[in-house]
Amino acid sequence: MSDSYYVWVPRGLHLRPADYILVVFFEPLGPAERPGLDSVVSTSRDNQYMEKPEIEYIGAEFARRWWKSLMANAVALIEDAALLAGHQSPGRSQSLVVLAIEELAKARWLYETSEREWTAPLGLFGQTPTPGGKVRVPEGLRTTRRPHAEKLQVAEQFASRLGGFWDQRRRVEYYQLPDLATFESTARRRNLDKQAGFYVDRAGDVVTSPLNIPADGVAEDIQHAAKVIQMHLIEDHTRQQDCADLSLIDSAEDLHWTILPYSDPGSFADFMKRMSKNGNARD
């Protein structure tokens, strides 16, 4: 039977140095030195890296900065994907699109746990404004080793709302989502697409290379991912739009403008043309 090991170390040094969690120590403690089981978790060599992430709380303001960073990265990955697609590198472009929707999934996890605390200070619908409280960090963001397929399932489930978001006749699709397991095969395929765009691989006597991936469908994938990212940004804007004090609105308008040429290229081009005629085009 494997020995058990115990040690206290500082937890979350980047957030709250005063808190503590347990990690594995590689020197066994004697029986008299071991704390009570009600205050520690024991682990063995065989399962020392399998413990569930410790529950963690962060401030609402920090969570908001984190969410914006995730969304900004998702938008930037779409920009880079479009740039690569335009320079005859569809394989790499395909991979960056998948990375962008993975970042969106992380942003969605964080948004769902933070939305209430971000909204509290706005005093919407006659409610008394209150400061945002602590936000529980989603389990999917408490470890850097979250399975890629799980993030992609979350993103694909959210993307399934797209039709109902834009078409009032399909509104039920926005609110009644298929079960997460429905998107398991799609998520697996997306993850393989991402790997295929980065690595040379071999199966038997067949060698595949990112340099040989055709461009078919890549432009459509970029636009679809951009539309899903845009949908989440619009949700965030809509959540705040009824605030009486406009100074309290924490806008992500810059990301709206950045993603628009990729989500709706035709509409964006027409808008810029009209604005240019009036001398009001954005820089």
matplotlib code that plots the C-alpha trace (Angstrom):
import matplotlib.pyplot as plt

x = [0.0, 1.4, 2.4, 0.4, 2.0, 0.9, 2.1, 0.6, 1.7, 0.5, -2.4, -3.3, -0.3, -1.4, -4.7, -4.8, -1.5, -3.1, -5.1, -3.8, -4.4, -2.8, -0.3, 1.9, 5.1, 7.7, 8.9, 6.5, 5.5, 5.4, 2.0, 2.3, 3.0, 0.0, -2.8, -6.4, -8.2, -10.9, -8.4, -6.3, -6.6, -4.3, -3.0, -0.8, 1.9, -0.6, -3.3, -1.3, -2.2, -5.8, -7.2, -10.1, -9.1, -9.7, -12.7, -11.6, -13.3, -12.2, -13.5, -16.1, -13.8, -11.0, -13.4, -14.5, -10.9, -10.3, -13.5, -12.5, -9.0, -10.5, -12.8, -10.0, -7.9, -10.7, -11.3, -7.5, -7.3, -10.1, -8.1, -5.0, -7.0, -8.3, -4.8, -3.4, -6.3, -5.6, -2.0, -2.6, -2.3, -5.7, -4.4, -3.0, -6.0, -8.3, -6.4, -6.6, -10.4, -10.6, -8.4, -10.7, -13.8, -11.9, -11.2, -14.9, -15.9, -13.7, -15.2, -18.7, -17.8, -16.7, -19.6, -22.2, -20.7, -20.0, -23.1, -25.1, -22.3, -21.5, -25.2, -25.8, -24.2, -26.3, -29.6, -31.6, -35.4, -35.8, -33.4, -31.2, -27.6, -25.3, -21.5, -20.6, -19.5, -17.2, -17.3, -16.7, -14.1, -15.7, -14.3, -13.2, -10.9, -9.4, -7.0, -4.9, -5.3, -9.0, -9.7, -9.9, -12.9, -14.9, -14.2, -15.2, -18.4, -19.3, -18.5, -20.5, -23.5, -23.4, -23.0, -26.2, -28.1, -27.1, -30.1, -32.5, -30.5, -30.9, -34.3, -37.3, -39.2, -36.5, -36.2, -36.9, -33.5, -31.8, -33.4, -33.8, -30.3, -29.5, -27.7, -23.9, -23.3, -25.0, -21.8, -19.3, -18.5, -18.4, -16.0, -13.7, -13.6, -12.8, -9.9, -8.6, -8.9, -6.8, -4.1, -4.1, -3.4, -0.3, 1.3, 2.6, 1.2, 1.4, -1.1, 0.3, 1.7, -0.2, 1.5, -0.7, 0.6, -0.9, 0.5, -1.8, -5.1, -7.5, -9.0, -12.6, -14.8, -12.2, -13.7, -17.1, -15.6, -14.0, -17.3, -19.3, -16.9, -16.9, -20.7, -20.7, -18.2, -20.3, -23.4, -21.8, -20.6, -24.1, -25.5, -23.2, -24.2, -27.9, -27.5, -26.4, -28.4, -31.2, -28.9, -30.1, -26.6, -24.6, -21.4, -21.8, -21.9, -18.7, -18.6, -16.7, -17.6, -14.0, -14.3, -17.7, -16.0, -13.0, -15.0, -17.6, -15.6, -15.3, -18.8, -20.6, -18.2, -20.8, -22.7, -19.5, -18.3, -21.6, -21.5, -18.0, -18.8, -21.8, -19.8, -17.0, -19.3, -20.5, -16.9, -17.7, -15.8, -14.1, -10.3]
y = [0.0, 3.4, 5.8, 9.0, 12.4, 15.7, 19.3, 22.9, 25.4, 28.9, 28.8, 31.2, 33.5, 35.6, 36.3, 35.6, 34.7, 34.3, 31.3, 27.7, 24.4, 21.0, 19.6, 16.5, 16.5, 13.8, 13.0, 11.0, 12.4, 10.2, 9.1, 11.6, 14.5, 13.9, 16.4, 15.1, 13.8, 16.5, 19.2, 17.6, 15.4, 12.4, 11.2, 8.5, 8.3, 6.7, 9.4, 12.5, 14.5, 13.4, 15.5, 17.9, 21.6, 23.5, 25.8, 29.4, 32.8, 36.0, 39.6, 40.6, 43.3, 40.8, 38.4, 41.1, 41.8, 38.1, 37.7, 40.7, 39.2, 35.9, 37.6, 39.9, 36.8, 35.0, 38.0, 38.3, 34.6, 35.2, 38.1, 36.0, 33.1, 35.4, 36.7, 33.2, 32.2, 35.1, 34.0, 30.5, 28.8, 27.3, 24.6, 27.0, 29.2, 26.2, 25.6, 29.2, 29.1, 26.1, 27.9, 30.9, 28.9, 27.2, 30.7, 31.5, 28.4, 29.6, 33.1, 31.5, 29.5, 32.7, 34.8, 32.4, 32.5, 36.2, 37.7, 38.2, 40.0, 42.2, 43.2, 44.0, 47.5, 48.6, 48.8, 47.4, 47.3, 49.3, 47.3, 49.0, 49.0, 46.9, 46.2, 43.1, 40.3, 37.4, 35.1, 31.4, 30.4, 27.8, 24.3, 24.4, 27.4, 26.1, 23.9, 24.5, 20.9, 20.9, 18.5, 20.4, 18.3, 19.5, 23.2, 22.6, 20.9, 23.9, 26.2, 24.1, 24.0, 27.8, 28.1, 26.1, 29.2, 31.2, 30.5, 31.4, 34.5, 36.1, 34.6, 35.3, 32.4, 30.1, 31.8, 28.5, 27.3, 30.0, 29.0, 25.2, 23.9, 20.2, 18.3, 18.8, 15.1, 15.9, 17.8, 15.2, 13.9, 17.5, 18.5, 15.5, 16.4, 20.1, 19.0, 16.8, 19.7, 21.8, 19.2, 18.7, 22.3, 22.3, 18.9, 16.4, 13.0, 9.5, 6.6, 3.5, 4.6, 7.9, 11.1, 14.2, 17.7, 21.1, 22.4, 20.1, 21.1, 22.5, 25.9, 24.6, 25.7, 27.7, 31.1, 29.9, 28.5, 31.8, 33.7, 31.2, 31.4, 35.2, 35.3, 33.1, 35.4, 38.4, 36.9, 36.6, 40.2, 41.3, 39.4, 41.2, 44.6, 43.7, 42.7, 46.3, 48.4, 49.3, 50.8, 54.4, 55.6, 55.1, 55.7, 52.3, 50.4, 48.4, 48.3, 45.9, 48.0, 47.9, 44.1, 44.5, 46.7, 44.4, 41.2, 42.8, 42.6, 38.9, 38.1, 40.3, 41.3, 42.5, 44.6, 46.0, 47.0, 48.7, 50.6, 51.8, 52.9, 54.9, 56.4, 57.3, 59.2, 61.2, 61.7, 59.8, 56.6, 55.2, 55.3]
z = [0.0, -0.9, 1.9, 2.4, 2.5, 4.0, 3.8, 4.0, 1.4, 0.4, -2.1, -4.9, -4.4, -7.4, -5.6, -1.9, -0.3, 3.1, 2.1, 2.1, 0.4, 0.5, -2.0, -2.1, -0.2, -0.9, 2.6, 4.8, 8.1, 11.2, 12.5, 15.4, 13.1, 10.8, 11.3, 11.9, 8.8, 9.2, 8.3, 5.5, 2.5, 2.1, -1.2, -2.5, -5.2, -7.5, -7.3, -6.1, -9.2, -9.4, -6.5, -7.5, -7.7, -4.5, -4.4, -4.9, -4.8, -6.5, -6.6, -9.1, -10.6, -11.1, -12.7, -15.1, -16.1, -16.6, -18.7, -20.9, -21.4, -22.5, -24.9, -26.3, -26.9, -28.6, -30.9, -31.6, -32.5, -35.1, -36.5, -36.8, -38.3, -41.0, -41.7, -42.1, -44.3, -46.5, -46.8, -48.0, -44.6, -44.1, -41.8, -39.2, -39.6, -38.8, -35.6, -34.4, -35.0, -32.6, -30.1, -30.3, -29.4, -26.6, -25.1, -25.6, -23.6, -20.7, -20.9, -20.8, -17.7, -16.0, -17.2, -15.9, -12.4, -12.4, -14.1, -10.9, -9.1, -12.2, -12.5, -8.8, -8.9, -11.9, -9.9, -12.8, -12.8, -9.6, -7.6, -5.1, -6.4, -4.3, -4.6, -6.5, -4.1, -4.5, -7.5, -7.3, -9.9, -12.2, -11.8, -15.5, -14.7, -11.5, -13.4, -16.5, -17.6, -18.4, -21.3, -24.6, -25.7, -22.6, -23.4, -27.1, -26.0, -24.0, -26.9, -29.4, -27.0, -26.8, -30.6, -31.0, -29.8, -32.8, -35.0, -32.2, -31.3, -34.7, -35.9, -33.7, -35.3, -33.9, -30.5, -28.6, -29.8, -27.9, -24.6, -24.9, -25.5, -26.4, -23.7, -23.5, -24.5, -27.8, -28.8, -27.8, -31.3, -32.7, -30.0, -30.7, -34.4, -33.6, -31.4, -34.2, -36.6, -34.3, -34.0, -37.8, -38.4, -36.3, -36.6, -39.2, -38.4, -39.8, -39.9, -41.5, -44.9, -44.9, -43.8, -43.2, -43.0, -42.0, -45.3, -47.3, -45.6, -48.2, -47.8, -48.3, -45.5, -43.5, -44.3, -43.2, -40.0, -39.2, -39.8, -37.7, -34.8, -35.1, -35.0, -31.8, -30.1, -31.2, -29.8, -26.3, -26.5, -27.4, -24.5, -22.2, -23.6, -23.4, -19.8, -18.9, -21.4, -19.0, -16.4, -15.7, -14.8, -18.1, -16.3, -14.5, -17.8, -18.3, -22.1, -24.4, -27.5, -28.8, -29.1, -30.9, -33.5, -33.9, -34.5, -36.8, -40.0, -39.5, -38.2, -40.8, -43.5, -46.0, -43.5, -42.1, -45.6, -46.4, -43.1, -43.6, -47.2, -46.0, -43.1, -45.5, -47.7, -44.7, -43.4, -40.2, -40.7, -37.6, -37.4]

ax = plt.figure().add_subplot(projection="3d")
ax.plot(x, y, z, "-o")
ax.set_aspect("equal")
plt.show()
